[in-house]
């Protein structure tokens, strides 16, 4: 049973102490060029606001502690980053700009960054959705046919082990635009993990579940949709998570190789120019975008598998 939530275990967290320390550090004298310390203060205040709001709205202590720990890590990272750059000047500001400088750059390039985020997310959504709607039904069919499913697992592992980046030259030669090439890369990166996860989930369903369904005269499409699919969901989501993680890595790589837009292109373009403020800004934005998408994907996973937690209770 979950512990009852009180004001103390909602809001009394070590992360609040780190917030105060991080805020006080920003007020120390600068020993290196730090033209925008106010942006760092605003960013830290925004994180603290997010933590307080999240603590007030979350319904269980585990979720509250998770958000608190993540933000505490962010505070600690910003604290060290500020000390080693602006305050102690141990790292060259030209290569490692202070947090305030990077935050100011993100605000300044906000419109451009937002357009690049839309481009990258559009490619991921297209390629990943295409992989999802093809790999899951195919995985259910192959996994249900035990003989073909057992062979297909090894085939999918073999083909899936080939980095989809190697197909980029063929995609550039055969497809009309680089966006279509990027969608192809995301599709290939996602398809094989999702297919393997689906087949593995079907093949590992307990025989008793299938026998019970058959004794109730469940068969054909109803068996796959109402019995096999829910039972295989844990493994399917494992494959989906793997595919999603690899998709972002490969998309960034593809955009850095030949893209003219997207977050990978943003970082690559300014790395060629030696603009480290924008390089660090791009890296941080990529990390935030991936973290947010993963967070909502995990929320969806918990919602679709809520029956599992209810059964365990």
Secondary structure, DSSP 8 states (H G I E B T S, - for coil): ------HHHHH--HHHHHHHHHHHHHTS--SS--TTHHHHHHHHHHHHHHHHHHHHH-SSHHHHHHHHHHHHHHHHHHHHHHIIIIIT--S-TTTS--HHHHHHHHHHTHHHHHHHHHHHHHHHHHHHHHHHHHHHHHHHHHHHSHHHHHHHHHHHHHHHTS-GGGGHHHHHHHSSSHHHHHHHHHHHHHHHHHHHHHHHHHHTS-HHHHHHHHHTT--HHHIIIIIIHHHHHHHHHHHHHHHHHHHHHHHHHHHHHH-SSSHHHHHHHHHHTT-HHHHHHHHHHHHHHHHHHHHHHHHHHHHHTHHHHHHH-
